Amino acid sequence: MLDLTDELSPASDASTVAPEWENPARYWSRLAAVTAHLPAPVAVIDREALRYNAMDLLARAGGLPIRVASKSVRVRSVMDAVLKLPGFRGILAFTLEEALWLAQDHEDIVLGYPTVDKAGVARLCADEEAARRITLMVDDLAHLDMIDSVVSPAKRPNIRVAIDVDASWRSALLGHIGVRRSALFSPGEVAAFARKVNARQGFQLVGLQMYDAQIAGQGDSAGSDAPLIRMVQARSRSELRERRAAIAEAVSTVAPLEFLNGGGTGSLEFTGSDESLSEASAGSGLLGGHLFDGYRSFRPAPASAFAFDVVRRPAADMVTVLGGGWIASGPPTASRQPRPVWPAGLKTLSREAAGEVQTPLQGSAAASIGVGDRVWFRHAKSGEPAERIERYYLVSGDDIIDELPTYRGEGKAFL
């Protein structure tokens, strides 16, 4: 059973000894040796690295409670263990079906995206305990209309709802900077919508969500555009801090709110310093995808990874593994592909990248890799491997101490 509540071992305490993952040869060689007898693809979570990441997230949030984003984990035992650590509180789910499943064991679940799942709404309305535990996300009256069309307000418990607000930056020069989510942007727009929600029978407005993807999901440390990114993020932070405070004040006059959620793994320092927020969200930072290597303010441990078998040698400086195309969400660039990390010195081909069934890799290390050997990869974000595997092997030191079923391993495939 995964437990993160005990004290860190001296070997993983960064205050006394450098973490093992800072020595790639030692770290990856150990994981390879521990799992050599297992069939590929094999995926692991290193317990000490996971705990390091969890504690680092808490430190970066500066005391603001962190809601665990389930889409970036998709392993119930990991979420359960993290939520036992003081400072983590509640789950940010991604579908209503998933939220209903998790609500069997968890009391505080916010659905991070709107739903039009009529069957799920019917189940929610028929289950008073689930209705107390789950908060739906809305940003359009059509979302409320859909719920009413499934079960009328008089025949159901009140449905808890939160309003999703656009946290992007609208630049006069650059245009829309951020992701396309809610159409609600200004304090006036949000307050007007809140009044309409509050006036509807059968609903209880309990929260707000404002996710700043242009800060949380965009690295700022490398590349020729890094100075521009830092400038954009600085201006976005300034605008967003002021606008979030105005929105929180405006909506608080309409209904008492239980939470105002913001941020993500990449923006926890900013989120933790924003006095208008009552909680942050994070998930990818727990398992430490390589996307987050590109931030100046933090660097997560590579807590999870996976390995594929080499099945071909198409050239002297090239090997091909069976599998590989476990792609993260976002633009189809290198930052969203899995990255080969061990043996060191391999990279994907620009014309093929990571393939659904095979992935060719090129580099100096290929000369010493034979058919049947393995190559280790890091995922880009965190949720994508769990959709391909049934379990992670939990490793501590030189031992496999548990097997952790993914959602897929439990027979679930929500998205």
N, C-alpha and C positions, 0 to 999 in steps of 0.2 A: 504493500500500500504506500502510495506516494505521500510523504510527510515533509513539509518544509519548515516546520515550526521549531525544530531543534537547532542548537547552536551550529554555526559554521565550523567546519573542521579547519585546523590551522592551515592546511594546504590550499584552502579556497578563500582564506581571509586576506584580501588585498592589502590590509594594513600591515601585515607582517611579511608575506611572501607574495611575489607576483603570481597572479592566477595562471594556471597551467596552460590555458588557451592562448596566452601571450607567447608561448613557445609552440608554434604550429607542429613542428616535427614530433614533439613529445605528445601533444594532445591528440592529433589525428592518428598517429601510430597506435596509441592506446585504444582508441575507439575501434580501429580496424582490427586489432588483435582480439579484443573482447568479443567481437561479432563475426569473426572469420568463419565459424562453423555454421552460420545461419545463411539460408538461401537469399539471394538478391531478388528484388530490391529490398534492402534492409534499412530501416530508419531508427534513429536513436534520439533520446533526450538524455543529456547529462544532468544529473540531479544537482550537482554543485553549481553548474553554470546557470541552471534555471533559477535556483534560489538567489544567486548573485544578481541576476536580472530583475527579479521581483523586488529585492531590497533596493536596487538602484532606482527603479521606477518610483518607489515610495520616497526616496530621498529627493529626487528631482521634483516631485510634486509638492514638496514643502509642507506636508501635513494635510493637503487636500485629499479627501477620500477618492479612491480610484475604482471605477466600475470596469469590470473585466469584459472586453469585447470578444464575444464568443466566436465570431467568424474568423478571428485570427488565431484561434487555438483549436477548436473542434475536437477536444479531448476532455471528457467530463472530469476524469480524475485529476487532470492538471488544474482545471478551473476550481474544483473543490478544494484542492490543496492550497492554491493561492488565496482563496477567499477565507481561509482560516488564519491568514496572516493579518494582524492588526493594520488597518489602513486601506485594505481592499474591501469594497462593499458593493454588492449587487452585480447583476449581469446585464450587458447590452447585447441583446439577441438580434438575429437578422431575419428570421421569418416567424410568423405566428405559430406554425406547426412546431418549430423548434422551441419557442417560448412555452407552449403548452406542455411539451415533454419535460423541459427543465423545471417547470413550475411544480412538478411532482415532488421535487426535493429542495427548491429554492423559493424564497419568499419575496424577492425584490428583483423583478425582471422588467427592463424597459426594452421595447421593440424599437430598434434604431431606425427603422424605415417604415413608411406607410404600408398597409396591407389591404388587399382586396380579396383575400381568401375567405369566401363565404362559408365554406364548411368549417374552417377554423373559427370564424366569428360565432357560428352557431354553437360550437363546442364551448367557447369562452362564455357565452351568455347563459349556457346551461350549467355552468360550474361556478358557484359563488366564490369558492376558495381561489380558483384560478383568476377570477375577475378581481379579487383583492390583491393578487400577487403580480399581475401583468399590467403594464402601462402601454397603450398603443400610441404610435406616432402619427400625427396628422399635420397637414398644412393646407388643406382644401376642404371646403364644406362637403364636397363629394365623398370624402372619406366617412363623414358622419352619416350622410344619406345612405351609403351602402350598408352600414351597420344597422340603421333603422329599418332598411328593407329586409334584412334577414330576421331580426327579432325586434318588435316594437318596444319602445322604452317602458311601457307599462308591464311588459312580460319578462323583463330581465333586470339583473342588478345594474347599478351604475357602472359604466365603462370608464376606466381611468385613461386619460389621454394627456399627451404632452405635445407641444407645438415645436415643429422643426423650423428653424430660422436660418436663412442664408447668411453664412459667416464669411463669404468671399470678399475680396477687395475689388471695388469698382473704380478703376483708374481712368482718369480723363484721357491719358495718353495710351495706355496699354489695354484698356477695356476690362473685361471680366477676368479676374485672376482668382482661380479656385475651381472647385467642382460645381456642377450644375445640380442643385438639390431643390430646396424650397424657393418659391417665388416671393416669400415674405422677407423683407429686408429692413425697412425702416421701423423705428419705434412706433410710429403712427399706424403702419400696416399691421404690425404684430398685435398691438393693443386692440385695434378694430376687430381683427380676427378672434382674439381672445374673448372679446365681449360676445361675439356671435356663438362661440363654443360654450361660454358660460351660460348663455340664455337657453341652450338646448336641453330639453328634458332627457335624462338617461345618461348624461355624461358628466364627468368630474375632471376639471382641468387641474393637473397637479405639477406640471413641469414644463421646462423649455430645453431645447437642445440646439447648440450652435457649434458645429464642427469646422474648424479652420484648416482645411486640407492643404491650403497653400503654405501653411507653416508646419503643420504636423506631418505632412507627407512629402516634403520636398527638402532634400539635403542641401546644405549650404557651404560645404567645405572644399569642394574640388571642382575643377573644370573652368573653362574660360568665362562661363556665365555666372560663376559664384558671386562676384561682386554685385551683379545686377540682382541676383536672387536675394542676397542679404539686404539690399536696399529696398526691394519690394516687400520683403517680410517685415522690415522695420516699420515701414509706413503702414502696412496692413495691421501690425500689432497695435500701433498707436490709434488708428481708426477704430479697430475692433474693440479695444478696451473701452473707449468712450461710448460706442454704440451699444455694446452689451449692457453697460451700466444703465443707459437710458431705456433700453428695452426692459430690463429687469424691473426698473422703477415703474414704468408704464403699466406693465402687466400685473405687478403686485397690487395695483389699485383695483384691478378687476377680480382677481382671485388669489387666495393665499397659495403660494407655490411650495412644494416639497423639495424641488431640486431645480437647479440650472446647470446643465451638463455642457462641458466643452472640452476641446483639445483632443489629443491623441498622443501616441508614443513620442512623436517627434517634437511636440510643443509643450511638454509638461512643465518646464521652468516658467514659461509664459502663463500657462493655465493656472499654475499654483500661485502666481502673484496677482491674479485678477480677482479682486475682492467681490466682484459681482457673481462669481461662480461658486457653487456649493459642492461640485464634484467634477472630476476629470474622467476620461475613459482611456484605456490602453489595453492592447492585446498582443500586437506583433512584437513589442519589446520584450515579452516574456521568453519567447523562443529565439529571438535574435536573428532575424533575416538580414541578409547582406545589404538590403536597401538602406538600412540605418547605419551603415559604415560611413555614410557621406554627411554626417552631422558634426559640427564643431563641438557641441556642448556635451556629447556623450558617445559612448561606443559600447553596444551590448556584447555580451559573451555569445559565441555561437552555440547556443544550448541544444539546438537540434540540427540534425543533418541526415543525409541518406546516401547510400552507395549503390552503384550499378556495376554489373559484370562487364568486362571487356570481352567482346565476341569477334572482333575483326582487327586487322592491322592493314588498312588500305595503303599506307605509305610508311616509309621509315620513320617519319616524324609525326605519325598520326595513329590514333587508336579510335575504335568505335565501341560505345557502350550500348547495351540493350535497354532502351528507355531514355528518360531524361526530360521530356517536355512537360514538366510540372510548372506551368506558367502562372504568375501572379496577375492580379487585376491591374488595369492601368494601360497606358500607351505601350504598344508592342516594341519596346526597346530593350537593350541589354540589361537595364536596371530591373526588369521584370522577369528575367530568365534565371533559372538555377545557375549557380556559379561553381565550376570545378575548383576544389581547394586542395585536394590531396590525392596522389602525389602533386607537389607544387610544380608550376610551370606549364599547365595546360589551359587551353582556352577553346571556346566554341568557334566554329567557322562562321564568318559573316554571312555567307550565302545560304547556310543551312540552319544555324543556331541550334536550339534544343528541339529535338524531334519527338513526335508522338511515340515512335517505336524504337528509333535509334538516334544516337547523337555522336557525330564524329568530333574528336578533340585533337588539337594540334599543339605541339610544343616540344621542348627539349626533353621533357620527362618521358615522352612516348618511347624513346629508344630503350628504356629499361622496363617497360610494361609489356607483359605478355598476355595472350589469350587466356582468360580465366582469372586474371587479376582484377582488382576493383579500383574504381575511382569514386572518391567522396565529393559530394556536392553540398552547398548551402542553398536553402530556398531564398527567394527574394523577400517575401513578406513573411507569412507564417501559416495561413490557413490552407494553402494549396496542396501541400503533401498529404494532409489528412483525408483529402478526397480520393487519394490513389492507394492508400495503404489501410490495412485493417488494424495495425497496432504499431506503437512505438515501443522499443525496448528501452527500459529505464536503466541507465548505467550509473554506477557510483564507483569510482576508483577502477579496479580491474575486474569488477563483477557486474553482471546483469542481475538487478535486484527485483525487477518486476516487468510485466508486460502491460502496457496501457492501451486499451482499445480506443480507436478513433470513433467518430460518429459512424463512419462507414463500417468499422468493425462491429458496431452495435446495430447494424442493419438500417442506419439512417442516412438519407441523402436529401438534404433540404434545398440546397442550391449548388 
